[in-house]
Amino acid sequence: MRVDVSITSSCRWDVRGLGEAAGAMFLVGTLAGVSGVIQDYPVYGGQALRYFLAAVILIALAQAGGLRPVPLTLRETALLVALSLTGLVLFNVCVIEATRHGGPALVGTVLGTVPLALALLGGRPSPRIAGAAAVVVAGATVATGLGSGGPAALLWSLGALACEVCFSLLAIPLLPKLGAVRVSAYSAALAVPLLAVGGLLADGAAMLRPPTAAEALGLGYQAVVVTCVAFFLWYDALPRLGPGVAGLFAGLIPVGAVATGAVLGLGTPTAPDLLGAALVVTGIVIGLSAGSPRAAAPPGP
């Protein structure tokens, strides 16, 4: 069954969806502020712990909300595995390797093109939406900085971009049946064994160790805020807005990083930071000023 990504075609812009998309991407941006706390913890083991804790919380919330497990078809199972492998596991690997080869600025700049990629791949965007995505990309690029790095850094960054796009597009066919909580819970649970295998291959028995108090807080923040909360908000907003409009808010990721750095005393926002944030907001406003979609004709039987 083909899922129509233009779910908002019969209604006005969903205010709840707009708030959720903005909140989700801003929270993802705060990840940069806590990454330094866990930089000495084994990467694969730390991410496996993060997703394990998130999966436990999300499954408990699903049960508390009366969301029973639902049988999945072979296609739906394959989509979930692909979503977890690309959007969660390989995304982290690509970001780590891109940062190692070229620093965080390059991968941040490439990931700033997510709004444009989602606008183009999520359907047939209007010229205004495509133009708005381009403005958001420009703002994210200014806020992040072009950075430096060789071909390896660029390739890993492009891999991270592809995985980030998969995180949204692979979820769209699953959300009508599973909902935001179950998609978040199942994808997080599937990521745990995949990361564990990667950790055993890369670090062996050293993939896990007791975290320090600061590391435990950092991993807990990643699990609860960046995974449970942000994943749910994003997956609840995605079918409400469609990938083209929701993708505009991905430009808030570097804005969230800059704001978190300022709050934690890690740095004062610079002129490029503020200019980039202004461009991101301008691009979002341009995209939404296209007007709410016109009402569609009632569906036939």
Long-range contacts (C-beta under 8 A, 24 or more apart in sequence): 3-172, 3-173, 3-176, 5-122, 5-123, 5-172, 5-242, 5-243, 6-123, 6-242, 6-293, 7-239, 7-240, 7-242, 8-240, 8-241, 8-242, 8-245, 8-292, 8-293, 9-293, 9-294, 9-296, 10-293, 10-295, 10-296, 11-292, 11-293, 11-295, 12-292, 12-293, 13-241, 13-245, 13-288, 13-292, 14-237, 14-240, 14-241, 16-236, 16-237, 16-240, 17-236, 17-237, 17-240, 17-241, 17-246, 18-237, 18-241, 18-249, 18-288, 20-233, 20-234, 20-236, 20-237, 20-240, 21-233, 21-234, 21-237, 21-238, 21-241, 21-245, 21-246, 21-248, 21-249, 22-249, 22-252, 23-230, 23-233, 24-229, 24-230, 24-231, 24-233, 24-234, 24-237, 24-249, 25-230, 25-234, 25-249, 25-250, 25-251, 25-252, 25-253, 25-256, 26-252, 26-253, 26-255, 26-256, 26-259, 27-225, 27-226, 27-229, 27-230, 27-233, 27-256, 28-226, 28-230, 28-253, 28-256, 29-252, 29-253, 29-254, 29-255, 29-256, 29-257, 29-258, 29-259, 29-260, 30-225, 30-226, 30-256, 30-257, 30-259, 30-260, 31-222, 31-226, 31-257, 32-104, 32-256, 32-257, 32-260, 32-261, 33-257, 33-260, 33-261, 33-263, 33-264, 33-266, 34-218, 34-221, 34-222, 34-260, 35-218, 36-266, 37-214, 37-215, 37-217, 37-218, 38-211, 38-215, 38-218, 38-219, 38-222, 40-215, 41-209, 41-211, 41-215, 41-219, 42-199, 42-203, 42-206, 42-207, 42-208, 42-209, 43-92, 43-96, 43-199, 43-202, 44-195, 44-196, 44-198, 44-199, 44-202, 44-203, 44-207, 45-195, 45-196, 45-199, 45-203, 45-207, 45-208, 45-209, 46-211, 46-215, 46-219, 47-89, 47-92, 47-191, 47-195, 48-191, 48-192, 48-195, 48-196, 48-199, 48-207, 48-208, 49-208, 49-211, 49-219, 49-223, 50-219, 50-222, 50-223, 50-227, 51-88, 51-188, 51-189, 51-191, 51-192, 51-195, 51-223, 51-227, 52-188, 52-189, 52-192, 53-219, 53-220, 53-223, 53-224, 54-184, 54-188, 54-223, 54-224, 54-227, 54-228, 54-231, 55-185, 55-188, 55-189, 55-192, 57-223, 57-224, 57-228, 58-181, 58-184, 58-185, 58-188, 58-228, 58-231, 58-232, 59-185, 59-189, 61-181, 61-185, 61-228, 62-181, 62-182, 62-185, 65-181, 67-179, 67-181, 67-182, 69-182, 70-177, 70-178, 70-182, 76-173, 76-174, 76-177, 76-178, 79-170, 79-173, 79-174, 80-174, 80-183, 80-186, 80-187, 80-190, 81-190, 82-166, 82-170, 83-166, 83-167, 83-170, 83-171, 83-174, 83-183, 83-187, 84-186, 84-187, 84-188, 84-190, 84-191, 84-194, 85-190, 85-194, 86-162, 86-163, 86-166, 86-167, 86-170, 87-163, 87-164, 87-166, 87-167, 87-168, 87-170, 87-171, 87-187, 88-167, 88-187, 88-188, 88-190, 88-191, 88-194, 89-191, 89-194, 89-195, 89-198, 90-159, 90-163, 91-160, 91-163, 91-164, 91-167, 92-195, 93-198, 94-156, 94-157, 94-159, 94-160, 94-163, 95-156, 95-160, 97-152, 97-156, 98-149, 98-153, 98-156, 98-157, 98-159, 98-160, 101-149, 101-150, 101-152, 101-153, 101-156, 102-147, 102-148, 102-149, 102-150, 102-152, 102-153, 102-154, 102-156, 102-157, 103-147, 103-148, 103-149, 103-153, 104-147, 105-144, 105-145, 105-146, 105-147, 105-148, 106-146, 106-147, 106-148, 106-149, 106-153, 106-154, 106-157, 107-147, 107-153, 107-156, 107-157, 107-160, 108-140, 108-144, 108-145, 108-147, 108-253, 108-254, 108-257, 109-140, 109-141, 109-144, 109-145, 109-146, 109-147, 109-157, 110-154, 110-157, 110-158, 110-160, 110-161, 111-140, 111-157, 111-160, 111-161, 111-164, 111-250, 111-253, 112-136, 112-137, 112-139, 112-140, 112-141, 112-143, 112-144, 112-250, 112-251, 112-253, 112-254, 113-137, 113-140, 113-161, 114-161, 114-164, 114-165, 114-247, 114-250, 115-140, 115-247, 115-248, 115-249, 115-250, 115-251, 115-283, 116-247, 117-161, 117-165, 117-247, 118-165, 118-168, 118-169, 118-243, 118-244, 118-246, 118-247, 118-250, 119-243, 119-244, 119-247, 119-248, 121-165, 121-169, 121-243, 122-168, 122-169, 122-242, 122-243, 122-244, 122-247, 123-242, 123-243, 123-244, 125-244, 126-290, 128-286, 128-287, 128-289, 128-290, 129-244, 129-245, 129-248, 129-287, 129-290, 131-286, 132-248, 132-283, 132-284, 132-286, 132-287, 132-290, 133-244, 133-247, 133-248, 133-283, 133-287, 134-283, 135-279, 135-282, 135-283, 135-286, 136-248, 136-250, 136-251, 136-279, 136-280, 136-283, 136-284, 136-287, 137-251, 137-283, 138-279, 138-283, 139-251, 139-275, 139-276, 139-277, 139-278, 139-279, 139-280, 139-281, 139-282, 139-283, 140-250, 140-251, 140-253, 140-254, 140-276, 140-280, 141-276, 142-272, 142-275, 142-276, 142-279, 143-254, 143-255, 143-258, 143-272, 143-273, 143-275, 143-276, 143-277, 143-279, 143-280, 144-254, 144-276, 145-272, 164-250, 168-234, 168-238, 168-243, 168-246, 168-247, 169-243, 171-235, 171-238, 172-238, 172-239, 172-243, 175-235, 175-238, 175-239, 176-239, 180-231, 180-232, 180-235, 180-236, 181-232, 183-235, 184-227, 184-228, 184-231, 184-232, 184-235, 187-231, 188-227, 188-231, 245-287, 245-288, 248-283, 248-284, 248-287, 248-288, 249-284, 251-280, 251-283, 251-284, 252-280, 254-280, 255-280
